[in-house]
Amino acid sequence: MLNLDEDALVCDLAETYGIFDFESLPVQTVATLSIGLRGNSRIKLKAAGTKLSMTDTLLATVADYMALLVWMKTKDGQHGRNRPKSIRDALENGNKKDNDIIGFDSPEEFEAMRKSLLEEVTHG
């Protein structure tokens, strides 16, 4: 879990157990506590390759189907126009622009990325 996303694991341990310095604990204890995290914890969702817990997925799916049932009774629905947008899709996919955000740990790292992007733009 630590190799998957250390920040997510640190946040989950702090939120769930009040542990802010997991490195001071024995490895076995941290492993046990990590496995004991809820299924909707950041690290477990990431390990499962999803952004939504099962509960959130089911609730969004129910809301989507309810919206479709209501829409089907309207004139737009009878003619296949203005279909309601999926809440589940919006929650799962989010804002695609958020995936383009890059963070840097140092000014040097930022400058190196900036330089490579400028070279890419100017050369091609």
Helices and strands as residue ranges (DSSP letters): H 6-17, G 22-24, H 27-35, H 42-48, H 54-72, H 75-78, H 87-93, G 96-100, H 107-123
